[in-house]
Amino acid sequence: MRSTKLMWSGIIVLVVLLFASYLVPSFYFIGYAASKEGSSVSDNYGNSNSSNNSSDNNGFGRNFYSYGMMSGYGGMMGGNWGSGINQSTNNALSEDEANKDMEDSLKNATVDKEKNTVSYSGDDIKIVVLGGPKQADEKFIIGGLINPTVYTPKNSNVTLEFINEDEGMYHNVAITDAAPPYAYMNMMQGQIYPGSYAGMLPPAVDGQFYSDSTTFNASYAGEFYYICQYPGHAAKGMYGKIIVK
């Protein structure tokens, strides 16, 4: 009898833990993630970001994802999750606008389809990252390539623009020194450089893609990874390598 009670107690605890593992990220991305109009957020680098929760025609707040209870250096869960340094949010983009942003970003880049690489040059570069488009579900696309290896010069000023083209999932992109394989919960991994994070964005609505951009300096060389921090996405293969040299 006692062993039976212990078994059922163990099953109940397991069910509760599984249920909590679903609710915690859901509450973060939906409840806690909504930013307040006119709020100001500071990080441990002394930078601050003021959010303006203006809405577009689809009714979403432009900073819907920003500054949840797990965000920022030294937040409730610590780590480098979403501090929003030098971060700005743009209006939703049409497919044509998203394609133009990608095209413009490749003017000082070399795309090698055989090697699956995109190599940027210059002191000021822009990397446009598409998340979860139809042709690459739960993957990134840069320069028409799926999860390519990206090369960027050391000390370059990098504008990272993320556009979520997925019609059913939240996505973001962050740069981390943590190599794959990734755990299901990878919220602590990201921002190898201050500001190297673009926000968690809602799915596309009526052909409009939400976008976020950030600017950072690639101040030291190394091999890093760009990943989606939504639970389970990097573990399923939503990541690529970025090499700074």
Salt bridges, closest charged atoms under 4 A:
ASP104 OD2 - LYS100 NZ 2.78
ASP104 OD1 - LYS107 NZ 3.72
GLU161 OE1 - LYS126 NZ 3.06
ASP166 OD2 - HIS171 NE2 2.91
GLU167 OE2 - LYS134 NZ 3.62
GLU223 OE1 - LYS241 NZ 3.38
